[in-house]
Amino acid sequence: MEWTDATNSSNKHAQVGLPNGAKIRFGRGKINQVKFFPDGKRLAVVSSIGVWVYDAETGEALDLLTEGNSPVTIIAFSADGKLFATSSENKAIQIWDTTTVQLKGTCDGHKYDVENLTFNVAGDKLASTSGEIKIWDVETCELLNTCLTDFSSGVIMTWTSDSKHLISVGNTDNKEAQIVHWETQDYEVAKEIYLETNFNAAAISPDQKILATGDGPLQFWELETGKRLSNNTKWVGEFQSMEFSPDGSRLVTGSRWDRVDVWDINTAELLHSMTHGDEVISISYSPDGGTIASGSDDGEVRVWDTNTGELRKTISGYRQKEYYSVAFSPDCNTLTCGGEDGIQWWDLQSGENVRNTYIQRDNVYSIIFSVDGTMLVSRNTPNKVRLWDVETGRFLGSFRGDGTQFTSNAISPNGRMLATGTRDSKVCIWEIRKGELYLIGDCLMTLSKHTDEVRTVAFSPDGKSLASGSNDKTIMIWDVHSSTLQNTLTGHEDSVSTVMYSSDGSTLASGSKDGTIRLWDMDTGELQRTPISDAGVVTRTAFSLDGRFVAHVAENEKVVHLWDAQSGERLQSFEGHTQDINDVVFSPDGKTVASVSSDGTVVLWNISAL
């Protein structure tokens, strides 16, 4: 088999499986599992946004399977390779046709996340476990039986070759592992075996004779009797995943120590190791046993030669971290995203990830470009705001709260002032010095009229006023130069979570936990129209530069809502994220809305036709 170079050279994957209304997607989600298709020609990567299907030869993304709006967590194939089953965080199980990759049916009935799936040899029954084991008719998706267990975690299952027994293995609350043989006539317990061990990962050999368990040391057991066959007491890190080779002679393990290890079954000796840049989540043997696929928290899927450990292929672009914030550069050429591990910079012309600014142990909760596009402001830990040079990515200095926790931030239009809201109900306005290596200045003024945490701040386009929204349910408008309170806007019935000026400064949009978005006339301080209601617990709002549209996202929602700013009519609801959306922003040219999510992706939505 001839493998091409490690990383995908194109961004065709950014167009695969796009939701309705989307122009492009950056990121492929979080890796949950990797698994070869039974024919060995395709590789499935189970992710937070669906199941990616790749050509195993070229690494090209062929498809993205999505069903529902929840992260997919697990996949299993039938013995004949004709079907596969998936499950997601919505607890449902989907049955798919392997050839057509079309959904055949949905099995629904579990109360908790499904841990494991396995088909019987004939492929007409499916077992699933989620605290209890359920048996399903594959053709009709009818529930046939339920087996109550004492398992607390780590459950794996297999059917015997004659399908007369279902074997399940799991941890119990007594710090033991339990092997249960269920006879499949009426699913009564035929045999129970207890092992004096707990495990983090386990696997059953293809001939169903050997059980491998790992909780640091690696141990092999006789599945029928529970007798220990061999073990390796060398600590190689906490195991995350393991799988036997198709011929049963080897075992591959993935660990929290960034390692992929191959073991000899007879001797329990380590044959060779491969390494990722972060802990290994999932591993899988190809059907011919020649290659191993591994998925890691470093956001990569790697394919290795089984015998030599040589890296044969890398599929990049996954992200195990959440995104919290997003911003377009003023010239619309760059998109930046802030999250758990720093800032990512995307070139919007090529779709390439051109730079990553890693900030150790700091989450990036907010990012804003200066109006001239030369500087980026990021709010990181609760008491730190950093400045960055856009052209070089160079760090320019940081503002510290000295015990005060920052909750929000904004940069003035002239790039000379930074405003921060604080948890102790204050607004601070800081000087940004010009022409120095470190542009950090002193606090110019502290505004202290709010009576609760300040959740959001925004400068007016002319830089003369500042709006602040608070948990005290009010919005205050401040004169920046005199530091005096100009007006207090009241009407929200709960915390004000977001405020934003229109580009001409005539209107202020506010969103609140009370489920409304309000548009205020800045000349009169009055509402321009009846509040937009039924908006959920609003966490972010955005104003298009031409003032036509307002976008918002709400707590525990996966939808971007777009409204007509004049009429208050809901124009569009963009669905496609599988976890909470944490930020939304309009592009400066008004053609696009960008959203970032805890699912590890950025989606650009097309609004040019509206």
N, C-alpha and C positions, 0 to 999 in steps of 0.2 A: 504494500500500500504506500502510495506516495503522498506525503503530507506537505501542504503549503506553509508558508511562513505564519508565524505565531499569531499575530493580531489581525483581525479583520481590517482590510484596507479600505473598505467603502462604508458608507452609512446607509446602505439599503435597508438595514434592520430598523432604521428610524421611521420607515414608512410601512413596516409590516404590522398587520393587525391593528391599525389605527382606529380609535373610536370615531363615531360620527362627529363631524365638525372639526376634527383635529388636522393640523397641517404637518406636524412632525412631533416625534417624541424623543427626548434625550434620556438615555438610561434604559436599562432592561429590567429594572426591578431588583428585588433581593433574591438571592439563590436560596432555595429550600431543599432541593434534591436534584441529582443528576441520574439518568438512567438510559441505557442503550435500548433502542427498539429491538425486538427479537430477531429481525432480519440483519441487524448490525449495520444497516445502511443509514440509519438516522439516529440522532441523539436527542433525547428530551431533557430540557432543563426546566424544572418546576420552579416558578418564581412568584413573587408577590403580585405580579400583574397577569399571570397566566402560564401556560405551558409553551415554551419556545421549542420549536422543532428545527433541528439543524441537519444539513447534509453531513454525514460523518466523514466523508472524504475531503470535502472542501471547507467545511465550517460555515457555509453560507446559511443564513437564516431563511428557512422555507415557509414557516408559518408561526403564528402566535394564536394559541387556542384560549379563548376567554369564554366563560359562562358564568353569569352572575357578576357581582361587583366585589368579590372577596378574594384575598390572596389564596392561590392554590398551594397546598402544603405537601401533597403526596401523590405518587403515581404507581400503578401496578399493571403488568401485562398478563394476559392469559397465556397458557402453555403453548397453544398453537399460534400465538401471535396475532390472532384475528381481532382481538378486543383489548382495550385498556381502560382502566378506571382511574379517576382522579377524585380528590376531595379538597375542600377549601375551608376557610375559616367560617363559612356560613353553615358548616356541619353537613351539607349535602354531598352526595356521591354521584358523579357523572360517569356514564358508560359510553365509550367512544368506539367507533369502527376504526381500526388501525389503518386500513387501506385508504379509505376516503377521508379520514380524520373528521367525520361527522358525528355529532352527538346523537346517541340512540335512546337514551333515557336517563332519568334521575331518580336515585334512591334517597328518600328523605325520612329521617326518624331519629337520628342521634341528637342528644342534648348537648354534647361536648365535642371538641375537635377530634376528628378521626386520626388515630395514631398509626394504623396499619391496615393494608388491604391485601387480600390474596384470593386468586381464583382457584377453584378445584381443577383437576386435570382435564375434565371434559369441557370446562369453560362455561358451564351452564349455571354455576353458583358462585357467589362472591361472599367472602367473610370480611367483616370490618369490625374494628375494635375502637371503642371510645368509653373506657370504663367497663362497659359490657360488650360482648361480642354479638353481632347481628349477622344472620345468614339471609342472603337475598337471592331471588330468582333473577338471573341476568337478563332474560328476555323480557319479563314483565315489570321488573324492578319491585316486585311484591316482597314484603318481609315474610320470610318463612319461619324463622325461629330466633330466639334471643337466649344467649347463654350468660348467666350472671357469674362474675368472677370476683376474686379478691385482689386483683392486680391494682397497683397504685401508679405504675409508670413502666415505660420501656417495653411495651408489648410487641412481640413479633409472632407471626403465625405461618403455618404451612399445612397443606393437605397431604395425606399419605398418597402414594401412587395409585392405590386402589380406591381412593376417596372414601374409605370406610371410617377414617378417623381424621379429625382436625386437631392439630397440635398447636398449643399456644404456650408462650413463655413470657414471663413478666416479673417485675419486682412486686413484693408485698410490703405492707407497712411494718412488718416484723424484721426488716432488713435481710430478707431471704429472697432468693429467686425461686419461682415455682414453674414447673412443667406440668401442663394439664393435657391429657389425651381425651378428646371428646369423641364418642362414637356418633356417627352421623345419621343413625336411624331415627333417634329422637333427641340427639344432642345432650345426652346424659354423660356425666363424668365416668370415664372408663379407668383412668389411672391419674394419680397425682404424685409428683416427685418434688421434693424440696432440696435446694442447693444452698449451702452455707456461704452465700455470696450475694451481693447486689451488683448490678452492672449499669454502665452508662450506654453501652451499645452491645448488640448481640446479633448472631447470624446462624442459620441452620444450613448444613451442607446439602448439596443437590440430591444426594441419596438418602437424606433424612436420617443419617446415623450419628452425626456429630453436631454438637452445639458449641459455638464459640461465644465467650463472654469477655468483656473487658471493663475494668473499673480502675485502670492504671496497669496492674499486671494483666496479662492475657492468659485465659484458661480455656482448655478444650475438654468437653464432657461427652459421655455416651448418652445420646438423647433418649434411648429406651430405658436405661437404668439410672441415669444420673451419676454414674461413676466418672471420676476425674481421670482423663486420659493423659494429659500433659499440661504444662503451664510454663510461662515465661515470666519470672518475677521482676524483670528489669522494667523500671518505670519509664514509659515513653510518652507520658502525657495523657490527659483524660480523653478517652476514645469518644468520638462523635458518631462514627459510622463504620460499618464493616460489612464485607461481602465475600463469600467463597468464590473461587474461580469456577468456571463451568465444569471442569473435570474433577473438582473437589480436592485438588492437591495443594492449593494455596489459599491463603486468606489475605485480603487487602484491608487495611484499616486507615481511617482518617482521624487525626487527633487535634486537640486544642494547641498542641505545640507546633502547629503549621506543617505537620508531617503526613506524608502518605507512605505507609510501610507495607511491605510484602513479606508474608511469613510462610514457612514450611509447616504443613499441617502435622506431619509425623513427628517432627522434632521440636516444634514450637520455636524454632530459631528464626531470627530476622535475616532475610535474604538481601534486601536493599531498601533504601529510603529515598524519597523525593520530597522536596519542600515547596510550600507556597509562601506568600508574604504574610499570611494570617491564618487563623485556625481553620481547619478543614471541616466542612459541614457534611459533605456527602461524597460517596465514592461508588463506582460501578464498573464491573468487568464487561467488556464487549462479549458477544455470544461466542466468538471464536477464541476467547481468552488471550488474544494478542495485545490488547490495549486496555488501559484503565483510564476512566474519566473521573476527575475530582473537581468539586466545587468548593470555593473557599470564601471566607469573609473578606479577602482582598479584592473581591468583585470579579474574579476570573474563574473560568472553567478551563482546566488543563487536561490534555490527553497524553498519556505516557506509554512508552513501550514496556510491556510487562516484564520482559526478560532483562532488559538493560537499564531500565529506569530513565531512558532518554525522553526528553520532552518533544512530543511530536506536533502538538497543536495547542494554541491558546485562543479562547474566545473571551474577549474583554467587554466592558461596558456595563456590567452589573454593579449594583451598589447596595451594600448591607446597611447603610446609614440613612437616616431620615433627612429630608430637605425641610428647612423652616422658612426660607426667604428667597425672593427672586427680584431682579432688577434688570431693565434694559439700559444700555448706554444711550445717551442723547442722540447719537448718530445712527442708532438701530443696528450697529454692526456687531455688538457684543451682548451676550446675555450672561449674567452672573447669578450663581445660586449659592446660598449659604446653608450649612447643615451641621451635622454632628462632628464632622472632621475638618471643617474649614470652608474654603470658597472654591468653587469650580467656575472656570471661565470658558464660554462657548463662543466660537465664531459662527455667526448666523448665516454667513454666505456659504461656508463649506460644511457646516454642521459638525465641525471637529471640536473636541475638547482640547483647547490650546494651552491651558494652564491650570494647575491646581495649587492653591495656597493652603498648606496644611497648618492648622493651629492646634497644637497638642493640648488635649484635655479641655478644649474650649468649644462649645457649641456656638454657631453663628445664627442668632435669632433675627437679625435685621441687616439688610444691606441697601445702601442708597448711593447713587452716583451724584456727584456735584453737577450743577447745571452745565458747566463747561466741559464735562466729561473727563477731566484730568485726574479726579480724585474719587476714591470709593470709601465710604464710611461703613464700618461693620460694628454691630453691637454683639459682644461675645458673652463672657461670663456676666453675672448680674451686676457687676460694678466696673465694667470696662468697655470703652468704645475705642476702636482702632481706626487709623487712617492709612490708606494704601495709595500708591502711585499706580494709576491705571496702565500706563504704557509699559512700565517695567515690572509691576507687581511688588515693588519695594515697599517695605513697612516704613511709615512716616511718623509713627508715634501713637500713644494711646492716652485717653482721658480716663482717670480712675475716680471712682466714687468715694474713696476714703471711708468705707463702711456703709455708704448709701447705695442701695441697689437700684441700678438703672432698669426701667421697664420699657422705655421707648426712646427714640431719638429722631432728629431731623436736622438737615443742613440748610443753611440760608441760601437764597438764590445767588448771592455774590460769593459764596464759599468762604466767608469770613467768620461765620458763627455756627456753633453747634448747640442745639437744644436737646436736653434730656429730661424725660419724666422719671420720677423716682417713686419707690414704694412708700416713702414717708410723706407723700402728698405734696411734693415740691416740683417746681420746674426750674432747672438751671440752664443758663445761657452762657456758653463758653466762647472764648476767643480762639479762632484758628489763625495762627501766625502765617505769614507768607514769606517765601524766600529763605526758609531755614530748613535744615535737615529734619529736625523734629518740629512739627507744626503745632505743638501743643501749647495752648495758652491758659490763662487763668479764668476762673469763673467770673464773668462780668456782672451777673445779677442772679438773684434767686427769687422766684415768684412763689408766694406761699399762701394763696387764698383757698386752695382746695382743702377739703377736710378728710380725704381718703386717697388712696393710691392713684397716681396719674398714669393712666393706661396708654395714652397716645398723645403725640404732639405733631404739629404741622405748621410750617411757615407759609404765609401768603406769598403769591408769586412776586410781589414787589418787595418782599422782605421786611415790610413795616409792621406787620402783625404776626402774632403767633396764636394758634388755637391749641387748647389742651383739653382732653377728655378724661374723666375720672370715674372711679368707683362711687363717687358721691352723686352720680347721675347728672352732673352738670358739664357744660362746655364753657370754658372761659376764653375770651378773646383779649389778648394783651398787646399794648403798644410796646414794641421791642426797644425803642430808643429811650423812652421815659420809664419803662418797666411798670407802667400803670395798667390797671384792669379797665378795659374799655367796655366790656359787656359780658353778661353771663346768660347763656342760652339754656333754658330749662324746658322740660317736657318729656325727656326720656324717663322711663319708670324703673330702669336698672342701670348697671354699669355701662359707661360709654367706652367701647373697646377700640374704636377707630374713627379718626377724622381726616378729611382730605379736602383741599381747596380745588375748585375748578381752575383751569389755566388762566382765565381772566380775573380770578379773584372775587368774582361777584357771588359765587355760591360756595357753601361749605357742606359737604356730605358727612353724615355721622352714622355710625352703626352701633347697635347696643345689644346687650343680653336680653332686652325686652322684646326682641323679635322684630324690630322696626329699623328702617333706614330713613333718615330725615334729611331734607335739603333745605338749607337756611339761606335767606337773602342777607348778604353781608352789609348792605346799606341800612336795612331796617332791623335786622336781628330777628325777623319773623320767618315762619315757615313759608316756603314758596308754594307748597302744595300739601295735600293730605299725605301723612307718612306712608311709605311703602311698608306693608305689614306682612305677617306670615313669613318672615325672612329667617326664622330660626335664631339661635344664639349667635349673632353676627361676630365674627372674629377679624375679618379684613374687608375693607372696601377699596375700590379703585375708581378713579374718574378718568374718562378718556379726555385727551387734550382739547378736543373740539367741544367738550361739554355735552355731547349727545348721550353718552352711555354711562351707566354706573354698573360696576360688577361687584359681587360680594360672595364670600364663602362663610359657612357657618360651622359651629362646633359639631363634631361627630358626623359631618356630612362629607360626601365624596363628589359633590356637584358644584360647578361654577355657574352662578345665576347672573344673567345679563338683563338690565332694565333700561327702558327709555327714560332719560332724566327729566323730560318735560311732562310726559303723561303718567309716569309711574307704571307703565305696562311692562310685564315680564316678556322679553323678546326671545330669550333662548335659555335653556339649561343644558350645559355641557356635562355629559357623563362619560367616565372612562377610567378615572382613578379608582383604586381598590382600597385605599385607606384615606384617613383624614387629609384634606387639603389645608395647608398651613399658610399659604400666601397667594395673592393674585395681583397682577399688574397689567396695565395696557402698554403696548409699544408706543413710542413717540409718534410713529406715522399713523396710528389709529387703526391699523389693519389686523392686529393680533392681540389676543389676551393670553398671557402665560400663567400657568398655575404649577405649584410644586406641592409635593405630597409626602406623607410618611411612607408611601410605597416605594420611595427611592427614584421616582421619575419626575421629569419636567415635561409638560405637554403645552404646545402652542396651538391655540384655537383660532380658527379663521373667522373674522367678523367683517371682512371687506365687503361682503355682499349685502350687509344690513344697511 
